[in-house]
Amino acid sequence: MIQSMTGFGKATLQLPTKKITVEVKSLNSKGLDLSVRMPSSYREMELGLRNQIALKLERGKVDFSIFIESTAEQTSTKVNVPIVKAYISQLREVYPAADETELMKMAVRMPDTLKTEREEIDENDWVEIQKVIVEALDYIGDFRKDEGASLEKEFQLRISNIRQYMNDALALDPERVQAIKYRLQTAIAELKVNVDENRFEQELIYYLEKLDITEEKVRLTNHLDYFLETINGTEANGRKLGFITQEMGREINTMGSKSNHAQMQKLVVMMKDELEKIKEQVLNVL
């Protein structure tokens, strides 16, 4: 079953002193375009995390975020008392008339009046966080599979439509041949010259062979079958599907150039329209 590159996953974890939220979302992309946001205290884990995400999601424009909300009564951010006192002392020299309250208000707005103690990674916490990461990645994986199932139904419908339009075009082939033969005979009659019937038939057969679309029909049928076979495969196959649609387009274009028949050309246009819809959706396939 195919998978979409579009998806979203979210998981949360409540630890004794903090709440962990992991979110991951993805859109289509030619390769893996990964953006990771996480607290600076966990940055040393980023490389391994990137490899973990790449292994799971493979392709797509992926935004991955870890949010940590402190639920403890204490905070790691503290007032830098010596700095505040130094600012008050300097401000008192500048504004001798100011009272202590005003000096305090000015001082705490100055740089470096707050300091945050760097929190060391708790290995036990990271083990628990890893479980949430796996859970979020599993959620987005399921989301992608559901989207892929919808894409598969869409592809099957479009492929069926192309096949039907192709068969309808082939059904018009006898009418097309007669129309071409009649046009040539009329043109010769207007010239008012004697024509060897055997030679005329030979030239007509040669001309019709150049307009024959049997080979294009066979190749297009093979491409349609291969497309359906590929979407039922077990591997990531978005790029392969893109290549197959290119080959389908070549055969449909050749049919259009050879058709030389208004109704057949109309059917070819309808086939092209269906193929364009397939191409748009293939861009979302993993």
C-alpha positions in Angstrom: 0.0 0.0 0.0 1.3 3.5 -0.9 1.8 6.2 1.8 1.3 9.9 1.5 4.0 12.3 2.6 1.4 14.5 4.2 0.7 13.7 7.9 0.6 14.9 11.5 1.4 13.2 14.8 1.4 14.4 18.4 2.0 12.7 21.8 2.4 14.0 25.3 4.0 12.8 28.6 3.7 14.1 32.1 6.8 13.7 34.2 7.0 14.7 37.9 8.4 18.2 37.2 7.6 18.8 33.5 5.2 18.1 30.7 6.7 16.9 27.4 4.9 17.4 24.1 6.2 16.1 20.8 4.7 17.2 17.5 5.6 16.2 14.0 4.0 17.2 10.7 5.1 16.7 7.1 4.3 17.9 3.6 5.5 16.7 0.2 9.1 17.3 -0.9 11.6 15.8 -3.4 13.8 14.5 -0.5 13.9 14.7 3.3 13.8 18.4 4.4 13.9 18.1 8.2 13.6 20.9 10.7 14.0 20.0 14.4 13.1 22.3 17.3 14.0 21.3 20.8 15.2 22.8 24.1 18.9 23.7 24.1 19.6 21.4 27.0 18.8 18.4 24.7 20.7 19.5 21.7 23.4 16.9 22.1 20.7 14.3 21.3 19.7 16.0 18.0 21.9 14.0 15.6 20.6 10.7 16.8 17.1 12.1 16.7 17.5 13.2 13.1 18.6 9.8 12.1 15.6 8.3 13.9 13.2 10.5 12.1 14.8 10.0 8.7 14.6 6.3 9.1 10.9 6.4 10.0 9.6 9.1 7.6 12.1 8.8 4.7 10.9 11.7 2.6 8.9 15.0 3.0 9.2 18.5 4.4 9.2 17.5 8.1 8.8 19.9 11.0 9.6 18.1 14.3 9.2 19.9 17.7 9.8 18.9 21.4 8.1 21.3 23.9 8.9 21.1 27.6 6.7 22.9 30.1 7.9 23.1 33.7 5.2 22.1 36.2 7.5 22.2 39.3 7.2 24.9 41.9 10.8 25.9 41.5 12.3 27.4 38.4 15.8 27.3 37.0 15.7 31.0 36.2 16.9 33.2 39.0 17.6 36.9 39.7 21.3 37.7 39.3 21.5 39.6 42.6 25.1 41.0 42.3 24.3 42.4 38.9 21.0 44.0 40.1 22.8 45.6 43.1 25.5 47.0 40.8 23.0 48.5 38.5 21.1 50.1 41.4 24.4 51.6 42.7 25.2 53.1 39.3 21.7 54.4 38.8 21.7 56.1 42.2 24.7 58.1 41.0 22.9 59.1 37.9 19.5 59.8 39.5 20.2 60.8 43.2 16.6 61.9 43.7 15.1 58.6 42.7 13.7 56.3 45.5 14.7 52.7 45.9 11.5 51.4 44.2 12.2 53.4 41.0 15.8 52.4 40.9 14.8 48.7 41.3 12.3 49.0 38.4 15.0 50.4 36.2 17.7 47.9 37.3 15.6 44.8 36.5 15.1 46.0 33.0 18.8 46.0 32.4 20.7 43.2 30.6 21.8 40.0 32.5 19.6 40.7 35.5 18.2 37.1 35.1 20.3 34.0 34.8 19.2 30.5 33.8 21.1 27.6 35.2 21.8 25.0 32.5 19.8 21.9 33.1 21.7 18.7 32.6 20.0 15.9 30.7 18.4 13.3 33.0 19.0 10.0 31.3 15.8 8.5 32.8 13.8 11.5 31.5 15.3 11.0 28.0 14.3 7.3 28.0 10.7 8.4 28.7 10.9 11.2 26.1 12.0 8.6 23.6 8.8 6.7 24.1 6.8 9.8 23.3 8.9 10.4 20.2 8.2 6.9 19.0 4.5 7.3 19.7 4.3 10.6 17.7 6.2 9.0 14.8 3.8 6.1 14.9 0.8 8.4 14.8 2.1 10.3 11.7 2.9 6.9 10.1 -0.7 5.8 10.6 -1.9 9.2 9.2 0.3 8.8 6.1 -1.1 5.3 5.5 -4.7 6.6 5.8 -3.9 9.3 3.3 -2.2 6.8 1.1 -5.3 4.6 1.0 -7.3 7.6 -0.2 -4.7 8.4 -2.9 -4.8 4.7 -4.0 -8.6 4.9 -4.6 -8.1 8.2 -6.6 -5.3 6.6 -8.7 -7.4 3.5 -9.5 -10.3 5.7 -10.6 -8.1 7.9 -12.9 -6.3 4.9 -14.4 -9.7 3.2 -15.1 -10.9 6.4 -16.8 -7.8 6.6 -19.0 -8.2 3.0 -20.0 -11.9 3.6 -20.9 -11.1 6.7 -23.0 -8.3 4.7 -24.8 -10.7 1.9 -25.6 -13.3 4.4 -26.8 -10.7 6.0 -29.1 -9.8 2.6 -30.5 -13.5 1.8 -31.2 -13.5 4.9 -33.5 -10.6 3.6 -35.5 -12.7 2.0 -38.4 -14.6 5.2 -38.7 -11.4 7.2 -38.8 -9.9 4.9 -41.5 -13.0 5.4 -43.7 -12.9 9.1 -43.2 -9.2 9.3 -44.2 -9.8 7.1 -47.3 -12.8 9.2 -48.3 -10.8 12.5 -48.0 -8.0 11.1 -50.1 -10.4 9.8 -52.8 -12.2 13.1 -52.9 -9.0 15.1 -53.2 -7.9 12.9 -56.1 -11.2 13.1 -57.8 -11.0 16.9 -57.7 -7.7 16.7 -59.5 -9.4 14.9 -62.4 -6.6 12.5 -63.1 -6.5 8.8 -63.6 -5.1 6.9 -60.7 -4.0 3.3 -60.6 -6.3 1.7 -58.0 -3.7 -0.9 -56.8 -1.1 1.9 -56.4 -3.7 4.0 -54.5 -4.4 1.1 -52.2 -0.7 0.6 -51.5 -0.2 4.3 -50.7 -3.3 4.4 -48.5 -2.1 1.4 -46.5 1.3 3.0 -46.1 -0.3 6.2 -45.0 -2.6 4.5 -42.5 0.3 2.5 -41.0 1.9 5.8 -40.1 -1.3 6.8 -38.3 -1.9 3.4 -36.6 -2.0 3.7 -32.8 -2.0 0.0 -32.0 1.6 0.1 -30.6 0.8 3.1 -28.5 -2.3 1.3 -27.1 -0.2 -1.7 -26.1 2.5 0.4 -24.5 0.0 2.6 -22.7 -1.9 -0.5 -21.4 1.4 -1.9 -20.1 2.1 1.5 -18.3 -1.3 1.5 -16.8 -0.9 -2.0 -15.5 2.6 -1.3 -14.2 1.3 1.8 -12.3 -1.4 -0.3 -10.5 1.2 -3.0 -9.8 3.5 -0.4 -8.3 1.0 1.3 -6.0 0.3 -2.2 -4.5 4.0 -2.7 -3.8 5.6 -2.7 -0.3 8.3 -0.2 -0.9 8.3 3.6 -1.1 7.5 4.3 -4.7 6.6 7.9 -5.3 9.5 8.6 -7.6 8.9 5.4 -9.7 5.2 6.4 -10.1 6.4 9.8 -11.4 8.5 8.1 -14.0 5.7 5.9 -15.1 3.3 8.8 -15.6 6.0 10.4 -17.8 5.9 7.3 -20.1 2.1 7.3 -20.0 2.2 11.0 -21.2 4.4 10.2 -24.1 2.1 7.5 -25.4 -1.0 9.6 -25.0 0.7 12.5 -26.8 1.6 10.3 -29.7 -2.0 9.0 -29.9 -3.1 12.6 -30.1 -0.7 13.5 -32.9 -1.7 10.4 -34.9 -5.4 10.5 -34.3 -6.3 12.9 -37.1 -10.0 12.6 -36.0 -12.0 15.1 -34.0 -13.7 12.7 -31.7 -10.5 10.7 -31.0 -8.6 13.9 -30.3 -11.3 14.9 -27.8 -10.9 11.6 -26.0 -7.1 12.1 -26.0 -7.6 15.5 -24.3 -9.8 13.7 -21.7 -7.0 11.2 -21.1 -4.5 14.0 -20.7 -6.8 15.7 -18.1 -6.9 12.4 -16.1 -3.2 12.0 -16.3 -2.6 15.6 -15.0 -4.7 14.8 -12.0 -2.6 11.7 -11.4 0.6 13.7 -11.7 -0.6 16.2 -9.1 -1.3 13.5 -6.6 1.8 11.5 -7.3 3.8 14.4 -5.8 2.3 13.5 -2.4 3.3 9.9 -2.6 6.2 8.7 -0.4 
